[in-house]
Amino acid sequence: MKTLPTRLGQAILDLLQEMGRMLLFLLNVLTLLFVPPFRWRNLLKQIHFIGNRSLFVIVLTAAFAGMVLALQGFYTLARFGSEGLVGPMVALSIIKELGPVLSAFMVTGRAGSAMAGELGVMRIKEQMDALEAMGINPIKYLVVPRLEAGIIALPLLTLIFNVVGIFGGYLVSVHLLGLSSGTYFGGIEAKVDMQDITMSLIKALSFGVIIAWVCTYKGYMTRRGAEGVGQAITGAVVLSSVLVLVWDYFITSIML
């Protein structure tokens, strides 16, 4: 019977091995990004897949995130006589933090889980083995377009989130709470600069890499039939979400 220190040591070794396999997988994918053939049609299909799968929930989440931020922010700022700053407060909160992070969560839940499930099913049906038998590298054919699509789609979805969120805040601030539209948008124009938008897009791009990397890895490494596919999807969503939050802290610390 294994003792507690033995089990703990084995768990740490298993974790380190898994991290090593994931890093090697990512390095392999990044290397293949620059190796022909470049499958543009497959890339466009994946961009459409991620965008189409996530757009509705992105717009819905953004609208209500902006609205609740404006509602909370207005009454909090009113205690200090600064309710006129609700516009920049909403815009900066969404652009610098909520836009990229919530977009990443929505894409993980909708498109990322589908990626892991699709690749997992292909694995257990031995379709990847068939690709290898035909001389096609399955990572180049299946994983690389998804990573490229994540890098392109996440910043675009985040931009949409930012715009919709700011207009959600506008609806509440101006039409419900009586703030003038000039005060709302004038404050945003004065306080938000290009550096804030750049920060938002860099975050979104890095989140796109994390989501595509983790979800394709979990799907690609699926084992044990249908049960394994379910575990791959769950593991992909949980690990992607955690890594997005952890990386968000570090990249924010660097860019502030």
C-alpha positions in Angstrom: 0.0 0.0 0.0 1.4 3.4 -1.0 2.0 6.0 1.7 0.7 9.5 1.5 4.1 11.0 0.6 4.5 8.4 -2.1 1.1 9.2 -3.6 1.8 12.9 -3.3 5.2 12.5 -5.1 3.6 10.4 -7.8 0.9 13.1 -8.3 3.5 15.8 -8.7 5.5 13.7 -11.2 2.3 13.0 -13.2 1.5 16.8 -13.2 5.0 17.7 -14.4 4.8 15.0 -17.2 1.5 16.4 -18.3 2.8 20.0 -18.3 5.8 18.8 -20.3 3.6 17.0 -22.9 1.5 20.1 -23.2 4.5 22.4 -23.8 5.9 20.1 -26.4 2.6 19.9 -28.1 2.4 23.8 -28.2 6.0 24.0 -29.5 5.2 21.5 -32.3 2.1 23.5 -33.3 3.9 26.8 -33.3 6.7 25.4 -35.4 4.1 24.0 -37.9 2.5 27.5 -38.2 5.3 28.5 -40.6 5.5 25.2 -42.5 3.6 24.8 -45.9 1.1 23.8 -47.1 -1.1 26.7 -45.7 -4.7 25.6 -45.7 -6.5 29.0 -46.1 -10.0 27.5 -46.6 -9.6 25.4 -43.5 -8.5 28.5 -41.6 -11.6 30.5 -42.8 -13.8 27.6 -41.8 -12.4 27.6 -38.2 -12.7 31.4 -37.9 -16.3 31.2 -38.9 -16.8 28.3 -36.5 -15.4 30.2 -33.5 -17.1 33.5 -34.4 -20.4 32.0 -35.3 -20.5 29.7 -32.2 -19.7 32.6 -29.9 -21.1 35.8 -31.4 -24.6 35.7 -29.9 -23.5 34.9 -26.4 -20.7 37.5 -26.7 -23.2 40.3 -27.6 -25.6 39.2 -24.9 -23.0 39.0 -22.2 -21.4 42.3 -23.2 -24.7 44.2 -23.2 -25.6 43.1 -19.7 -22.1 43.5 -18.4 -22.1 47.1 -19.5 -25.6 47.7 -18.1 -24.8 46.3 -14.7 -21.5 48.2 -14.6 -23.2 51.5 -15.3 -25.9 50.8 -12.7 -23.5 49.9 -10.0 -21.0 52.5 -11.0 -23.5 55.4 -11.1 -24.8 54.9 -7.6 -21.3 54.3 -6.2 -19.8 57.4 -7.9 -22.8 59.4 -6.8 -21.8 59.0 -3.2 -18.7 61.1 -4.1 -20.4 63.5 -6.4 -18.6 62.0 -9.4 -21.5 60.3 -11.3 -20.3 62.1 -14.4 -17.3 59.7 -14.5 -19.6 56.6 -15.1 -18.8 56.6 -18.8 -15.0 56.3 -18.5 -15.5 53.9 -15.6 -17.6 51.6 -17.7 -15.4 51.9 -20.8 -12.1 51.3 -19.0 -13.4 48.4 -17.0 -14.7 46.7 -20.1 -11.8 47.5 -22.5 -9.0 46.6 -20.0 -10.5 43.7 -18.2 -14.0 42.4 -18.7 -14.0 42.5 -22.5 -11.0 40.1 -23.1 -11.7 37.9 -20.0 -15.4 37.4 -20.5 -14.9 36.9 -24.2 -12.4 34.2 -23.5 -14.8 32.5 -21.1 -17.6 32.6 -23.6 -15.4 31.3 -26.4 -14.1 28.5 -24.2 -17.6 27.4 -23.2 -19.0 27.5 -26.8 -16.3 26.9 -29.3 -13.5 25.5 -27.1 -15.6 22.7 -25.8 -16.7 21.9 -29.3 -13.1 21.8 -30.5 -12.1 19.3 -27.8 -15.2 17.2 -28.4 -14.7 17.1 -32.2 -11.0 16.2 -32.0 -11.8 13.6 -29.3 -14.4 11.9 -31.4 -11.9 11.8 -34.3 -9.3 10.3 -32.1 -11.6 7.5 -30.8 -12.9 6.8 -34.3 -9.2 6.4 -35.4 -9.7 9.2 -38.1 -6.4 10.7 -37.0 -4.6 7.4 -37.6 -6.2 7.3 -41.0 -4.8 10.8 -41.8 -1.3 9.6 -40.7 -1.7 6.5 -42.9 -2.4 8.9 -45.9 0.8 10.9 -45.1 -1.1 13.9 -43.6 0.2 15.3 -40.3 -2.9 15.5 -38.1 -1.5 18.3 -36.0 -0.8 20.4 -39.1 -4.2 19.6 -40.6 -6.4 19.7 -37.6 -4.7 21.7 -34.8 -2.8 24.5 -36.6 -5.9 26.1 -38.3 -7.7 26.1 -35.0 -4.8 27.9 -33.2 -4.6 30.4 -36.1 -8.4 31.0 -35.9 -8.2 31.5 -32.1 -5.5 34.1 -32.6 -7.6 36.0 -35.2 -11.1 35.5 -33.8 -10.6 36.4 -30.1 -9.4 40.0 -30.7 -12.3 40.5 -33.2 -14.8 39.1 -30.7 -13.3 41.2 -27.9 -13.6 44.4 -30.0 -17.3 43.6 -30.5 -17.7 42.9 -26.8 -16.1 46.3 -25.9 -18.3 48.3 -28.3 -21.6 46.5 -27.2 -20.6 46.8 -23.5 -20.0 50.5 -23.7 -23.4 51.0 -25.5 -25.1 48.8 -22.8 -23.7 51.2 -20.2 -24.9 54.1 -22.3 -28.5 52.8 -22.3 -28.6 52.6 -18.6 -26.6 55.8 -17.8 -28.4 58.0 -20.3 -31.9 56.6 -20.8 -32.5 55.1 -17.3 -30.4 57.3 -14.9 -30.7 60.6 -16.8 -27.0 61.3 -17.5 -26.4 63.3 -20.6 -25.0 61.5 -23.6 -22.4 64.3 -24.0 -21.1 63.6 -20.5 -21.0 59.9 -21.0 -19.2 59.8 -24.3 -17.1 63.0 -23.6 -15.7 61.3 -20.5 -14.8 58.2 -22.5 -13.1 60.3 -25.2 -11.1 62.1 -22.6 -10.0 59.1 -20.5 -9.6 56.2 -22.9 -6.6 56.1 -25.1 -5.1 53.8 -27.7 -2.8 52.1 -25.1 -5.9 50.8 -23.3 -7.3 49.3 -26.6 -3.9 47.8 -27.4 -3.8 46.2 -24.0 -7.2 44.7 -24.6 -6.3 43.2 -28.0 -3.0 41.8 -26.7 -4.8 40.1 -23.9 -7.4 38.7 -26.3 -4.8 37.4 -28.6 -2.9 35.6 -25.8 -6.2 34.2 -24.5 -6.9 32.9 -28.0 -3.6 31.0 -28.0 -4.4 29.5 -24.5 -7.9 28.4 -25.4 -7.0 26.8 -28.8 -3.9 25.2 -27.3 -5.6 23.6 -24.3 -8.8 22.6 -26.1 -7.0 21.0 -29.1 -4.5 19.2 -26.8 -7.3 17.7 -24.6 -9.2 16.6 -27.7 -6.1 15.3 -29.5 -5.0 13.2 -26.5 -8.4 11.7 -25.8 -8.5 8.1 -24.7 -11.0 5.6 -23.4 -13.9 6.0 -25.8 -17.0 8.2 -25.2 -16.1 8.6 -21.5 -12.7 10.0 -22.5 -14.4 12.5 -24.8 -16.5 13.8 -22.0 -13.5 14.0 -19.7 -11.6 15.8 -22.5 -14.3 18.5 -22.9 -14.6 19.0 -19.1 -10.8 19.2 -18.7 -10.5 21.6 -21.6 -13.1 24.1 -20.3 -11.8 24.0 -16.7 -8.1 24.2 -17.5 -8.6 26.9 -20.2 -10.6 29.0 -17.8 -8.1 28.7 -15.0 -5.1 29.4 -17.3 -6.9 32.5 -18.7 -7.3 33.9 -15.2 -3.8 33.1 -14.1 -2.3 34.5 -17.3 -4.5 37.6 -17.0 -3.0 38.4 -13.7 0.6 38.2 -15.0 0.0 40.0 -18.3 -1.9 42.8 -16.4 1.0 43.1 -14.0 3.4 43.4 -16.9 1.4 45.9 -18.9 0.2 48.3 -16.2 
